[in-house]
Amino acid sequence: MNVRKMTRIALLTAILYVAKLVLDFLPNVELVSLLVIIYTLVFGKEAFLIVTVFNLFQFIQWGFGTWLVSYFYVWPLLCMLTLLCKKIFKEEFILWSVFSGGFGLIFGSLFALLYLFVDPAYALSYWIAGLPWDVWHAAANFVLMLVCGKPLYRVLRRLKSIG
């Protein structure tokens, strides 16, 4: 891995980490989904490394919790789904907005998967209890992608082409 690529990964991870911290006071409003999708669209598989380092930063800051285990499959899953949809959605940011909103809607269910191994009834109740927050998460993701997705995508594509 060359210095330029390592620097890019470090900077994009730092932006991801700070973006999460900045909006921590707003429940289920986050820029992480937006950034992970845009990073994956622009930098492809490199986004997997970015989210892995981001997850490690989360672990360092907050310590171990069941949510952290979920982070290690939720964010890479978003990268993978984005890569799978990239050829279909292309640069249609209304579709990426729906995609991002849909991810926000299933976010709680992805966390509930971990609890299936403990108690399926608990996993179901955990998911149902969080549904109103998932709806809010979906709406926030949709709006953020709709407003910020295309401009951010263009800026990152341009920066990638420069260096």
C-alpha positions, 0 to 999 in steps of 0.5 A, spaced: 500 500 500 502 506 497 503 512 502 498 516 498 492 510 499 494 510 506 493 517 507 487 517 503 484 512 508 486 515 514 483 522 512 476 519 510 476 514 516 477 521 520 472 524 517 467 518 518 469 518 525 468 526 526 462 526 522 459 521 527 461 524 533 458 531 531 451 528 530 451 524 536 447 528 540 441 527 535 438 520 536 438 516 529 441 522 525 448 520 522 452 521 517 456 515 517 451 511 512 451 517 507 459 517 507 460 509 507 455 509 501 459 515 498 466 512 499 464 505 496 461 509 490 468 513 489 473 508 492 470 501 491 473 496 496 477 501 499 471 503 503 471 496 507 478 498 510 475 505 512 469 502 515 474 497 519 478 502 522 472 506 523 470 500 527 476 500 531 476 507 533 469 506 536 472 500 540 477 505 542 473 510 544 467 506 547 470 499 549 466 493 548 459 492 547 454 488 543 453 494 538 460 494 537 459 486 534 454 489 530 458 494 527 463 489 524 458 486 520 453 492 519 458 497 516 461 492 511 454 490 509 452 497 507 459 497 503 457 490 500 450 492 498 452 499 495 457 495 491 452 490 488 447 496 487 452 501 484 451 498 476 444 498 477 443 505 480 449 509 477 449 516 479 441 516 480 441 520 487 434 519 488 435 511 488 441 512 493 436 516 497 431 511 497 437 506 498 440 509 504 433 510 507 432 503 506 438 501 510 436 506 516 429 502 516 433 495 517 438 498 521 435 496 528 433 489 525 441 488 523 442 489 530 437 485 533 440 479 529 445 478 534 440 477 539 437 471 535 443 467 538 441 469 545 433 469 545 429 469 539 423 473 543 428 478 545 431 479 538 424 480 536 422 485 542 428 489 541 427 490 533 419 492 534 421 496 540 426 500 535 421 501 529 419 508 531 427 510 531 428 506 525 423 510 521 426 516 524 433 513 521 430 512 515 427 519 514 434 522 516 438 518 511 433 519 505 434 527 506 441 527 508 443 523 501 438 527 497 441 533 499 448 532 500 449 525 496 451 528 489 455 534 491 459 530 496 460 524 490 462 530 485 467 533 490 470 526 492 470 524 485 474 530 483 479 529 489 480 522 487 482 524 479 487 530 482 491 525 486 
